[in-house]
Amino acid sequence: MLAVFAAVVVLAYLPFIGVGWGVFGFLPHYAVEEGFTGGGAGFYVWEIARSALPLAGIPDIAYIAGAACLLAGLAVWVAFRRRDAAGDLRGAALIAGTFMLLLSPHYPWYFAWLVVFACLVPSIALVWLTLASFLLYLVPIWPHLVWDRRWLLVDSALYVPFLVIAAAELWRRRKEPATHGERALR
């Protein structure tokens, strides 16, 4: 499926090959505007890590690569661990929540797609993340994203409870009896 996806993307861009890198349009500027490059102010987890650990000289791409590896590892774990529809949905919700934590977007509407998972998977953590994302309206972001005390407080109010609730849900799930599909994998 991955090869088919890559082939479709390449085929879709072939008619625009003459544009070169311009095919990405505003995307490079968007990454700068959102703080995803050259300072890392766009990533809550990365900013907390930089504040607590001596990581000043490490470029943002290291965080991005580490986050991508974490998500890929999580996806592999979910793919080989769950074998029923409910487990697949829980796994997809886990990946989606982790993705949003690692990306830490600055606009509440970026969290809207999590509502689908919150409707299908009984998760207080996902409900918290979708509802509490409205806290992001409390921080002005224009004209430039600046990591300051207000951002720290709002992002912490959004992500710290999410992490605590998600950890409690995962801990509780660990103690539940395995489904028939999960027993077959052991």
C-alpha positions in Angstrom: 0.0 0.0 0.0 2.9 2.4 0.8 4.4 1.9 -2.7 1.0 2.5 -4.4 0.6 5.7 -2.3 4.0 6.9 -3.3 3.3 6.1 -7.0 0.1 8.0 -6.9 1.7 11.1 -5.4 4.5 11.0 -8.0 2.1 10.6 -10.9 -0.1 13.4 -9.5 2.9 15.8 -9.5 4.3 14.8 -12.9 2.3 17.4 -14.8 3.8 20.1 -12.6 7.4 19.0 -12.8 8.4 22.1 -14.7 7.6 24.2 -11.6 10.4 22.5 -9.7 10.4 23.2 -5.9 7.7 25.8 -6.5 5.2 23.0 -6.5 5.2 23.1 -2.7 3.9 26.7 -2.8 3.6 28.3 0.6 4.6 25.2 2.5 8.2 26.2 3.3 7.1 29.7 4.4 4.3 28.1 6.5 6.9 25.9 8.3 8.9 29.1 9.2 5.7 31.0 10.2 4.6 28.2 12.5 8.0 28.0 14.2 8.7 24.5 12.8 12.2 25.6 11.6 15.0 27.7 13.0 14.1 27.8 16.7 11.7 25.0 17.3 9.1 27.3 19.0 6.4 25.4 17.1 7.0 22.1 19.0 5.8 22.0 22.7 7.7 18.8 23.6 10.9 20.1 22.0 10.7 23.4 23.8 10.2 21.7 27.1 13.1 19.3 26.4 15.3 22.3 25.5 14.4 24.1 28.6 15.1 21.1 30.9 18.1 19.5 29.1 21.3 20.9 27.5 20.0 20.6 23.9 20.8 24.1 22.7 23.0 23.1 19.9 20.8 20.3 18.5 18.9 21.4 15.4 15.1 21.1 15.0 15.5 18.4 12.3 16.8 16.0 15.0 13.4 16.4 16.9 11.5 16.0 13.7 13.4 12.9 12.8 13.0 11.5 16.3 9.3 12.2 16.3 8.9 10.5 12.9 10.8 7.5 14.1 8.6 7.4 17.3 5.5 7.5 15.2 6.7 4.9 12.7 7.6 2.6 15.6 4.3 3.2 17.2 2.6 2.4 13.9 4.5 -0.8 13.5 3.7 -1.8 17.1 0.0 -1.1 16.5 0.0 -3.0 13.2 1.4 -6.1 14.7 -0.3 -6.0 18.1 -3.9 -5.4 17.3 -6.0 -7.7 15.2 -9.6 -6.7 15.7 -11.5 -3.6 14.6 -11.7 -2.1 18.1 -8.0 -2.6 18.6 -7.3 -1.1 15.2 -9.4 2.0 16.1 -7.7 2.3 19.5 -4.3 2.0 17.8 -5.2 4.7 15.2 -6.4 7.0 18.0 -3.2 6.4 19.9 -1.1 7.3 16.9 -3.3 10.4 16.2 -3.0 11.7 19.7 0.7 11.1 19.8 1.1 12.9 16.4 -0.8 15.9 17.7 1.3 16.0 20.9 4.5 15.9 18.9 3.4 18.4 16.3 1.6 20.7 18.9 -0.3 22.9 16.4 -1.2 26.4 17.2 -4.7 26.6 16.0 -7.7 24.8 17.5 -9.2 23.8 14.2 -6.2 21.5 13.6 -7.6 19.2 16.3 -11.0 18.8 14.6 -10.0 15.6 12.9 -9.6 13.9 16.3 -13.3 14.2 16.9 -13.8 11.2 14.7 -11.6 9.1 17.0 -13.3 10.6 20.1 -16.6 9.4 18.7 -15.4 5.9 17.9 -13.0 5.2 20.7 -14.0 5.7 24.4 -11.2 8.0 25.4 -11.4 10.9 27.8 -7.9 11.9 26.7 -9.1 12.5 23.1 -12.1 14.4 24.3 -9.9 16.5 26.5 -7.5 17.3 23.6 -10.3 18.3 21.2 -12.2 20.4 23.7 -9.2 22.0 25.4 -7.7 22.9 22.1 -9.9 26.0 22.3 -7.4 27.3 24.9 -5.2 28.1 22.0 -7.4 31.1 21.3 -5.9 32.7 24.4 -2.5 33.2 22.8 -2.0 35.7 20.0 0.2 34.2 17.2 0.3 37.0 14.7 2.6 38.3 13.3 5.1 35.8 14.6 5.1 32.8 16.8 7.1 33.6 19.9 7.7 31.0 22.6 7.0 32.9 25.9 5.4 32.3 29.3 1.9 32.6 27.9 2.5 29.9 25.3 4.1 27.7 27.9 1.0 28.0 30.2 -1.5 27.5 27.5 0.3 24.5 25.9 0.9 23.0 29.3 -2.7 23.4 30.2 -3.6 21.5 26.9 -0.9 18.8 26.8 0.0 17.9 30.4 -3.6 16.8 31.3 -3.8 15.0 28.0 -0.6 13.1 28.8 -1.8 12.2 32.3 -5.2 11.1 31.2 -3.8 9.1 28.2 -1.3 7.4 30.5 -4.0 6.5 32.9 -6.2 5.1 30.1 -3.3 3.1 28.6 -2.4 1.7 32.1 -6.1 0.7 32.7 -6.2 -0.9 29.2 -3.1 -2.9 30.0 -4.9 -4.6 32.9 -8.0 -5.5 30.9 -8.2 -9.1 29.6 -7.0 -9.6 26.0 -9.5 -10.1 23.2 -9.5 -13.3 21.2 -7.5 -11.7 18.4 -4.9 -10.4 20.9 -4.5 -13.8 22.6 -3.8 -15.4 19.2 -0.9 -13.0 18.7 0.8 -14.0 22.0 
